[in-house]
Amino acid sequence: MKKLLLMGFFSLISFSVQAQEQEEDGTYNGEKYGYIIDKTGKKTEGVIHLHGGYSSPWLNQLKVRFAAISDIDKTKNKIKFKTYDAGDIKEYMLYEGDTPRVFKSVKYSNMREALNSSESTTGLAAGFKAINNLSRTEQFAEVVAEGKVTVYKLYGYPTALSANTTRAITQTETDRLRENPDYIFSKKGGKVEELTPAKAKIILADCPYVKTKMTKGEYGSLKNEEKKRSGLGKFIRDEISNSTTDKLSMINEVIYDYNENCK
């Protein structure tokens, strides 16, 4: 009921609103009902304005604009936003229709993306791209599964462009980053690590229910293909397995089973 009342209140505000933040005025669209949780655990409800969109989802990992209910002036048709980064708050949430999207602050550097090169990131550009990913030690990651094992979706960052460069990020690089997010996890609130098939088998083995199904080969997303690659070194085998695994299926099959049956 509280949510419905708040959403009814926000609907009175024009879709084109004037936002004031740190002496900067602007017009924004697409504000959504949500909340933030600060470092003390205090939850504040209001409206969220995302920095990133469909073509640049990684920007949502760096900062978020939020206005509490008290910062909404429906008489003057103004919203006073404040920008928060991952070092300022623990979490933010917004509704996309009826679906809540939760982003939590995590400490993690995307080593895989830093080392990943493509035709659009070679030479000096690859160096800039590595720095851009390794320097992000604290960022917002979107929750895709929550429980004893929490899984987050994380996008890599594109090449950092210098101020006097007019060339935009290539479409090839943008598409690759957008279509190939990484998935990271934390077990019981512990260290955040990359989710791989090999790591999943280790962290989930303490649950008899899941371990039995893994042993019987009932999870299609964890099929063991080592025999096909017996001539390769362990590291290369693991890298190939990680890159070819359908991680969403692994999350929906194995992580889901673990969180539901292994309390």
C-alpha positions in Angstrom: 0.0 0.0 0.0 2.8 2.4 0.9 4.4 1.7 -2.5 1.2 2.5 -4.3 0.7 5.7 -2.4 4.2 6.8 -3.2 3.8 5.9 -6.9 0.5 7.8 -7.0 2.3 10.8 -5.5 5.1 10.7 -8.0 2.6 10.4 -10.9 1.5 14.0 -10.1 4.9 15.2 -11.1 5.4 16.0 -14.8 7.6 13.6 -16.8 9.8 16.5 -17.7 11.2 17.7 -14.4 13.9 20.2 -13.5 16.6 18.7 -11.3 19.1 20.7 -9.3 22.3 19.1 -8.2 25.5 20.8 -7.1 24.6 24.1 -8.8 23.7 22.2 -12.0 20.2 22.4 -13.5 18.9 20.0 -16.0 15.8 18.2 -17.4 15.5 14.5 -16.9 13.1 11.8 -18.0 12.6 8.3 -16.7 12.8 8.7 -13.0 11.6 5.6 -11.2 10.4 4.8 -7.7 13.1 3.2 -5.5 15.3 3.6 -2.5 18.9 3.8 -1.3 20.5 2.2 1.8 23.3 4.2 3.3 26.4 2.9 5.1 24.6 2.8 8.4 21.8 0.6 7.0 19.3 3.4 6.9 16.8 3.0 4.0 15.4 6.2 2.3 12.7 6.1 -0.3 12.4 8.4 -3.3 13.1 8.4 -7.0 16.1 7.1 -9.0 17.6 8.4 -12.2 20.0 5.9 -13.8 23.2 7.1 -15.4 23.4 4.3 -17.9 21.0 3.0 -20.5 20.7 0.1 -22.9 23.9 1.1 -24.8 26.0 1.8 -21.7 24.8 -0.3 -18.7 28.3 -0.1 -17.1 27.6 3.5 -16.2 25.0 2.3 -13.6 27.9 0.6 -11.8 29.7 3.9 -11.1 27.1 6.2 -9.7 23.4 6.8 -9.2 21.2 9.9 -8.9 18.7 9.8 -6.1 16.1 12.2 -4.7 14.4 11.5 -1.4 10.7 12.3 -1.0 11.6 15.4 0.9 13.6 16.6 -2.1 10.5 16.5 -4.4 8.7 19.8 -4.8 5.5 19.0 -6.7 4.3 22.7 -6.4 7.4 24.0 -8.2 7.7 20.9 -10.3 11.3 20.3 -9.3 13.4 17.4 -8.0 16.7 18.0 -6.2 18.9 15.1 -7.0 22.1 14.0 -5.3 24.7 11.8 -6.8 26.1 8.8 -5.0 28.9 6.5 -5.9 29.7 3.0 -4.6 31.7 4.4 -1.7 28.8 6.4 -0.4 25.9 3.9 -0.1 25.5 0.1 0.3 22.6 -0.4 -2.1 20.1 1.2 -4.4 16.9 -0.2 -5.9 14.5 0.9 -8.6 11.4 -0.6 -10.1 11.3 -1.4 -13.8 7.5 -1.9 -14.1 6.7 -4.3 -11.3 10.2 -5.8 -11.2 12.7 -4.5 -8.6 16.3 -4.1 -9.8 18.8 -4.1 -6.9 22.4 -2.8 -7.2 24.8 -3.4 -4.3 28.2 -1.9 -3.6 30.9 -4.6 -4.0 34.7 -4.6 -3.9 35.9 -6.2 -7.1 38.2 -5.4 -9.9 37.3 -6.9 -13.3 40.6 -8.6 -14.1 39.1 -10.7 -16.9 37.9 -7.7 -18.8 41.1 -5.8 -18.2 43.0 -8.6 -19.9 40.5 -9.1 -22.7 41.5 -7.5 -26.0 39.6 -7.1 -29.2 40.2 -5.4 -32.5 39.0 -2.2 -31.0 41.3 -2.4 -28.0 44.9 -3.1 -29.1 48.2 -1.3 -28.3 47.8 1.8 -26.2 44.0 1.6 -26.2 44.3 -1.8 -24.5 46.4 -0.3 -21.8 43.9 2.4 -21.2 41.1 -0.2 -21.1 43.0 -2.3 -18.6 43.5 0.6 -16.3 39.8 1.6 -16.6 38.8 -1.8 -15.4 41.4 -2.5 -12.7 41.0 0.9 -11.2 37.3 0.2 -10.4 37.8 -1.4 -7.0 34.4 -0.5 -5.6 31.3 -0.5 -7.8 27.6 -1.2 -7.9 26.8 -4.7 -9.3 23.2 -5.8 -10.1 21.9 -8.7 -8.1 20.6 -11.6 -10.2 20.3 -14.3 -7.5 20.2 -13.7 -3.7 20.6 -16.2 -0.8 23.4 -18.1 0.8 25.2 -17.6 -2.5 24.5 -14.2 -4.0 25.3 -13.7 -7.7 25.8 -10.3 -9.4 25.9 -9.2 -13.0 28.9 -7.0 -13.8 29.8 -5.2 -17.1 33.3 -4.5 -18.2 34.3 -0.9 -19.0 35.3 0.4 -22.4 38.5 2.0 -23.4 39.1 5.3 -21.5 39.2 8.1 -24.1 41.3 11.2 -23.6 39.7 14.6 -23.4 40.8 15.7 -26.8 39.7 12.6 -28.6 36.6 12.9 -30.7 36.4 9.2 -31.8 33.5 7.6 -30.0 33.7 4.1 -28.5 33.4 1.7 -31.5 30.1 0.0 -31.9 31.9 -3.4 -31.9 33.3 -2.8 -28.5 30.0 -1.4 -27.1 28.1 -4.4 -28.4 30.6 -6.9 -27.0 30.6 -5.3 -23.5 26.8 -5.0 -23.4 26.1 -8.6 -24.6 28.8 -10.3 -22.5 28.5 -9.3 -18.9 30.5 -11.2 -16.3 28.9 -12.9 -13.3 30.5 -12.7 -9.8 29.4 -14.2 -6.5 29.7 -14.0 -2.8 29.0 -16.9 -0.4 27.6 -16.0 3.0 28.6 -12.3 2.5 32.3 -13.3 2.0 34.8 -12.2 -0.7 33.4 -11.4 -4.1 34.8 -13.7 -6.8 34.3 -14.5 -10.4 31.8 -17.3 -11.0 33.2 -20.1 -13.1 32.2 -23.8 -13.5 35.2 -25.0 -11.5 34.5 -22.5 -8.7 30.8 -23.4 -8.6 31.6 -27.1 -8.1 33.8 -26.2 -5.1 31.5 -23.7 -3.3 28.4 -25.8 -3.7 29.9 -29.1 -2.7 28.9 -28.6 1.0 25.2 -29.2 0.1 24.3 -33.0 -0.2 21.3 -32.2 -2.4 23.3 -30.3 -5.0 26.4 -32.4 -4.7 24.4 -35.6 -5.5 22.8 -34.0 -8.6 26.3 -32.7 -9.8 27.8 -36.2 -9.3 24.9 -37.7 -11.4 25.5 -35.2 -14.1 22.0 -33.7 -13.8 23.1 -30.2 -14.4 23.5 -29.5 -18.1 25.4 -26.3 -17.4 28.1 -28.2 -15.4 28.9 -30.9 -17.9 32.5 -32.0 -17.6 34.3 -31.7 -20.9 37.9 -32.3 -19.7 38.2 -35.6 -21.6 37.8 -33.7 -24.9 40.6 -31.4 -23.9 43.0 -33.8 -22.3 45.9 -32.4 -24.3 45.5 -28.9 -22.9 46.9 -27.5 -19.6 44.6 -27.1 -16.7 44.6 -23.3 -16.9 43.6 -23.3 -20.6 40.9 -26.0 -19.9 39.5 -23.8 -17.2 39.5 -20.7 -19.4 37.8 -22.5 -22.3 35.2 -24.0 -19.9 34.5 -20.6 -18.4 34.1 -18.8 -21.7 31.8 -21.4 -23.2 29.6 -22.0 -20.2 26.0 -20.6 -20.2 26.3 -18.9 -16.9 22.7 -17.9 -16.7 21.7 -21.5 -17.0 24.2 -22.4 -14.3 22.7 -19.7 -12.0 19.1 -20.7 -12.8 19.9 -24.4 -12.3 22.6 -24.9 -9.7 22.7 -21.7 -7.7 18.9 -21.7 -7.5 18.9 -25.3 -6.2 21.6 -24.5 -3.7 19.8 -21.4 -2.3 16.4 -23.2 -2.1 17.6 -26.5 -0.6 20.8 -25.7 1.3 20.1 -23.3 4.1 
